[in-house]
Amino acid sequence: MERINRLILQGGRTGMTENQFFAAEIKEWKNSQRRKDQVMGDLYYEGQHDILQRQRTIIGENGQLQVVTNLPNNRLIDNQYALMVDQKTNYLVGKPFTVNCQNKAYADALNNVFNKRFHRLLKYVCEDALNGGLGWLFPFYDKKGNLAFKHFPAYEVLPFWADDDHTILDSAIRLYPQEVWDGYTKKTIERVELFKADGLYRYIYDGTDLKPDVEAGEHESYFTIEEEGKEPTELNWERIPLIPFKYNKQEIPLIRRVKTLQDGINTMISDFENNMQEDARNTILVLKNYDGENLGEFRHNLSTYGAVKVREDGGVETLQVEINAENYKGILELLKKSLIENARGYDAKDDRLSGNPNQMNIQSMYSDIDLDANGMETEFQAAFEELLWFINQDFSNRGLGDYEGAELQIVFNRDILINETESIENCSKSVGILSTETIVEQHPWVTDVEVELARLQKEKEEAMAQAQEYAGAFQTGNPNQGDNGGGE
């Protein structure tokens, strides 16, 4: 809180209190472009794109644009952005990560924490990081007293950093809406959770001020230790229990890189369908000696009956604009290719996979997403280091062991397409050059290295036992002793 106290002290001439400071920061943050981008990333992932608010316009009598409702107005969405988020998420954390540790007891304890439920939660955090620039993980104790975790999207958390590199939290605010009943009326209130070194503070934000949340309790410690025959002891972590998982150092969400390209794709396919629907009943008509005066009535009759009544020397002609589908197709291909490149993803329908899908071509196709994943992994490794501090504290409190400073490596098993035949051949050629464990790790059919090594060891021991059995039989002059089928 030192940096915050300095900020409040500088504004002390205005008599600003700590709560007034946080309320002013919340108001400024809610209207900031950074938070708008975070909210937009989440909306675009869910399919709520700007094209849905699009209206058709024409040039009015005064030369200004005006909205019209009698023209086709399709709002089509081809959500390439969501595809990129899912692609990058599954590439990095789609497969369970591996915990490499020489301490078997520590590794087993960590694997109990990093269960399937945690792997699913990590996938949610990765999606939050891509949509909002960073995602948040909150370690806490559930009602049963077990260490558990929650994830918060970026647009819910306002961090206050103690350093310029945004690596150490001074405090943080979580702002989230909640529907409540006020008598027989349902309304939405904004709840605030303030994470500080001495615990969690709860408030209600009314748009201007922070009011204590009497119903939920204004203040509580992060966890409580209960011992039989003793009063419960409330304790706090030595660190703020919020762990940032960043997409990149600048915390820039993916949507900022590709929004205009995604909007262009939506506009192209929507305009194409609009043009296809502007047929003779909706397009420009040239009337000659029309038997009537009201053009609105003429349009109505044409749409209703599909016929036009004209005088003997009259007629109807259309001004048609030819639609070249190849132009739309070419533009769409350019937009999609640009979106994939700017999102640093890969095209699963790449031509490099059709002719000669060797490992070099595959790696070339994955080069962009691999570089981006390297940056994400660096940030995630630092986040895991912070997370492991809380887990180690929990192990120590429970008497499971003191693992502070234990060597540990988290390995992200990336979901990359490989040429299995080529990979297996390379493993075979490495026998005698690399260790068996390294070769087994690289084999495409192996999912659990330790299990596979145990199977190899078991087969080796069985083969040695069988060889010794036959050797003993030969020494006693009965080579068929180990043959179940018997012999003469």
N, C-alpha and C positions, 0 to 999 in steps of 0.2 A: 504493500500500500504506500510505499515511500513516494513513488512517482505521482500517484493520485493526490497524496497529501500536499506535495509541492504545487500541483495545479490548483488545488483549493486554496492554498495559502496565498498564491499569486492573485487569486480573485477575492481575497479576504476583505478587501475594501468595500465589496458589495454585500458582505455578510452572508455569502453562500455556505450552506451547510453541506455535509456529505451526501445526504439524500437528495438535496436540490441539485447537486452536481450530477449524480447518477440519473436523475430524471431529465436534466437538460441533455445529457449524453444520449439517452434513449430517444428523445425527440429528434435530435440531429441525425442519429443513426437510422431511424425508420425512414427518413426521407433521403438518405444518401444513395448515390448511384451504385455503390458497392453492394448494398443490400438489395436494391432493385435487380441487379444482375443475378444475385443468388436466388431470389424468388423466381425470376424469369427462367433460370436454368431448370428449376424443379417443374415449372409449368410446362415448358417445352418438352421435357422428358415425358410428362403425362399426356401430351398431345394438345395442350392449350396454346395454340400458336396465334400470332397476330392476324393471320389470314381469316380467322373466324369472325373478326370484327370488320372485315372489308366490306365496302359499299361501292356499287357502281355509280359513276358520276358522268355528267355531260357538261358541255359548255353552255351556260345559260344566255339569256338575252343580253345581259350586261357584260358578257365575256368571262364571268366567274363560273367556277365549277359548282354544280348543284347535284344533289343526290337524286337518283331516279330508282324506281322500284319495278318498272315494267321491262327490265332487261334480265336475261339470265345472270345469276350471281352465284356461281358455284364456289364453294370454299373447301377445296381438297387439300389434304395433308399427306405428304410422303415423308414420314418421320425418320429421316436419315440421322438426325441428331441423337435420338434415342438408340438407334442401332450402334452408333459410335460409342455411346456411354456403356451399353451392354457389352460391346466387343472389348473395350479396354478393361472393363471390370473383370470379365471372365478370363481375359488373357493373363491378368496379374494374380487374381485371387480366386479364380474359378475352381482351381484344384486346391485341396488342403495343403497348407504350408508344412514344412518339416522342421522339427526341433532337433538340432544336433548338439548333444551335450555328453561329455565323458562321464559325468556323474549320473549313474543310472537312476538313483532315487529321485534326484531333482528332475530328470527328464520325465519319469513316470508321473510325478506330481503335476508338472506343467501340462502333460497330455490330458490329465483329468480336467484341468481348467480349459484348455484349448480343445474342447469337444466339438461335435458337429454343430451344436447350437452357436458356439462362438464363431465357427467358420462362416456360418450364415450371417451372423451379425457383422463380421468383418466385410462381407460383401456389401451389406447396406452402407457401412461407413465409407467404402470405396465409391459407391454411387453418390453419396453426399459430397465427397471430396471433388468429384468430377463436376457435379451440378453446381456446387457452391464455392469451389476453390479450396475448401477444407471441410472435413467432417469431424465430429466430436464424439469421444467415447467417455462415458461417465462410470467409473467404478463405485459401487455402493454395496451395502449389505442388505439382503432381502429380509423378509419377516422371519425366515428360518435361521438367520445368522450366517448365511453363505455369501461369499463374495460373488456379486453379479455385475452385469454391465448393461448400460443403455447407450443408444446412439442419438445424437441431436443433429439436425441439419444446420447448415451454416447460417441460414437466415434467422435462426432462433437465438443465436449466441453472439453477444457483444463482448469481445475479450479486451482486457486492459493489460498490456504487456509491460514487463519490467525491463525489457531490453529492446533495442532497435531492430534486431534480427527476428523478433517474434518467436523466441524459443522458451522464455520463462514467463509464466502467468503471474501477474500481480493480483488480479481478481477477475471476475467475469460475471456477466448478467445473462440469464436466460429469460427471454420474453416469449410467451406463447398464449394463444387465445383458448378460452374454455367456455363452453355453453353451460349456463346455470339457469335455474328456475327462480324467478322473482315473483312469488305468489303463483299465479296461473299464467305468467308470461315468461317465455324463454328469451334470454338475452345472452350476449357474448361479452365476457370481460377479459381483460388482459392481465394475466398473472406474471409476476416477476420473481425469479429466484436469483439471489445475489450470493455468489460463491466468494467467500473471504477466508482468510487464514484461520479465523476463530469459529468457522461454521457456516451454516446456510441460513440466509435471511429471506423471508417471503413477504412480498408486497402486492398490492393491487395498483396498476397504473391506469389513471383516469385520463390520460392524454396530456397532463401537465405535471401532476405531482405523484409521489409514491406514498401510498397509505398502507400501514401495517395490515397484513392478512391475518386477522384475528381468528377466522375460521380454521385455517390450516396451521396456524401457529407461526409467530413472527420469527422465531429463531430456534435452531436446533443444531446439535453437533453432528458430525458426519457419521459417527457410529457410537454404539454403546456396548460396554462389556458388562455382562451380568454373571455374577458368581453366587453360588448358593450360600445363603446366610449373610450376604453383604448387599449394600445399596448399589444400584446400577451406577457405573462410572461412564460418564460421557467423555469421549475423546475425539480429537481431530487429527487429520493427516498433517504431516509436515509440509506437504505440497498441496496446491489446489487440485482437487480430484477431477480435472477435465483435461483430456489428452487430445491435442490437435493432430489429425492425420491430413497433411497438406497434399494438394495436387501438385503444386510447385512452390518455389520460394516466394513468389509474388502473390500467392493465393488467388490467382486469376482463374475464374471458372471457365469451363470448356465452351459454354454458350457464347462468350464474348468473342471467341475466335471464328465461330461459324454461323452466327445468327443471320447475317445478311444473306449468306449462301442458302441456308435453310428456307428463308423467306422467299428467295428467288425461285427455288424449286417448287414451293407451294403455289406461287403466282403463275408460273409457267403451265403447270398441269391444270390449274383452275381456268386460266385464260383459254387454253386449248378446248376444254369442254364447253366454255361459254361460246366460243366461236362455232363449235359444232352444233350447238343448239339454236343458233341464230339463223333459222331456216326462213322460208318464204313468208311464214306467218309472223316472224319477229324482226325481219331485216328491213332494209330500205326498199320502198316500193315507188315506182313512177306511174302515176295515174294519168290516163288520157280520157277526157270527156266522161268523168265519173258521174254516175246518176245519183248525186247526193252532195251534201256540203260538209257534214260533220265527219272529220277524219277519225275521231275517237270511235264514232259509231261504225265507221268502215273497218277499223281494226277489230272491233268486237265481233262484227259479223263474220269477218275472215277467220278469226280464231274459233268461232262457234260452229259455223257451217262449212268452212273451207271453200267458200265460193264468193265471187265478186260479180255484182250486177253493174254493167256499164251500158252506155248508149250504143247505137249501131256502129258508129265510127270511133268508138272508144277502145280502151285496152289497158292492160296492166303489165308493166315490166319491172324487173328487179335489178338492183345494183348489187352484184355479188362480189364478195372478196374471196378469192381462192385461198384455201387453207393448205399450206404445205406441211404435212405431218413430219417430214424429214427435218425441217428446220427446228421444230419443237424437240424432236428426238436428239438432234445434235446439241442444242443448247442445254437440254437436261443432262446429257452425258458429261458435258463440260462442267456444269454446276456440281454434279455429284462427285466427279473426279476432284474438283477443287475443294469440296467439303471434306472428302476423305484425306486429302493432303494437308489441309489446314488443321484438321482434327488429329492428325498424326495417327491415322488408323491404317487399315489395309483392305484391299478389295478382294473378297473371296472368289470373285469371278475373273480374277486377273488372267490375262492371256498366257502368262508365264507358267500357269498350272496345266494348260491344255497340251502344249507340244512336248516339253521335256521337263517334267516336274522333279528335277534333281534337287539335292539339298541346297546348292548354291542359289538356284532360282527361288526356292522357298524362303531362304534367308534374306534375299534381296527384297522380296515382297514384304517381309516383316520388318525391314530396317527402320521405318519411321516409328511404328508402334513400339518397337524394341527400345529405341532411344528414349521415347517418352516414358516407357515403363521403367527404364533405368533411373530417371529422375524421380518418379513416384516411389520407387523402391527405396531410394536413399532417404526420402522423407518418412516413409513408413517404418523403416528400420529405426530411425531416431524416435518415432512414436512408440514402437515396441519397447525400446530401451526405457522410456518413461513408464510404460504400462507394467513392465517387469518389476519396477521399483515397488509399485503398489502390491503386486502379487507376492513378491518376496517379503514385504512387511506383513502380509496376511499369513504366509507360511510361518514366519517367526512368531507372530502372536498366537498361532494355534499350536506351536510346539512341533511343527513338522520339519524344522531344521532352519539353520541360518545359511542362506545361499547368496548372501551379499558378496558380490565380486566373483561369483562362479562364472567360468567361461561358458558361453552359450552362443549359438548361431541360429538365426531364423532364416530358413531357405524358402523363398517363394518359388513354387513349381509352376512355371508359366505354361499356359495351355497353347503350345505352338504346334502347327502341322509339321510332320516330319515324313521323310521317306524311310519307312521301316526297314526295307531290304538293305538300303545303303547303310543305315545306322547299325544293323545287326552285323553286317560284313565288317564294319570298322571295329566293332567290339571284338569280333573273332580275331582280327589282325593285331589287336592290342594285348592279347594273352602273352604273358612273359615280359611285357614292357611295362604295363600298369598293374596295380594291385587288383585282386579279385573284387574287392569292395567298390573300387572306382569303376570297373567295367560293369558290374551289376547295377550301379547307380545310373549309368548311361543307357542301359538296355531298355528299349521302348516297351517291353512287356512287363516290366517290374513296377509294381505299385508300392510295395513295402520292402525296402532294402534289407532291414534286419530279419524279416521273416524269410526272405529268399536266401540270405546267407545261412540262416539256421537250417533251411531245407538242404542246402548244399553240404553243410557240415554233417547232417544226419545221413545223407546218401554216401558221403565219404566214409563215415564210420561203419555203415552197414557193409560197404564194399570191402573194407579192411577186415571186418569180422568174418566175412564169407571167405576171403582169401586165406586168412589164418586157419579157418576150418578145413579148407581143402589141403592146405600145406600139412596140417596135422594128420589128415587122413592118408596122405602119401607116405609120411614118415612111418606110420604103423602098418603100411603095406595094404591098406584098404582104400583105394582111391574113390570108391563109390559110397563112402560113408555118408557124405553130405548130400547124396542123390536120393531124393524122396521116392523116386521111382524104383529104387533097388537095382540089382544087377547080378550077374553070375559071378 
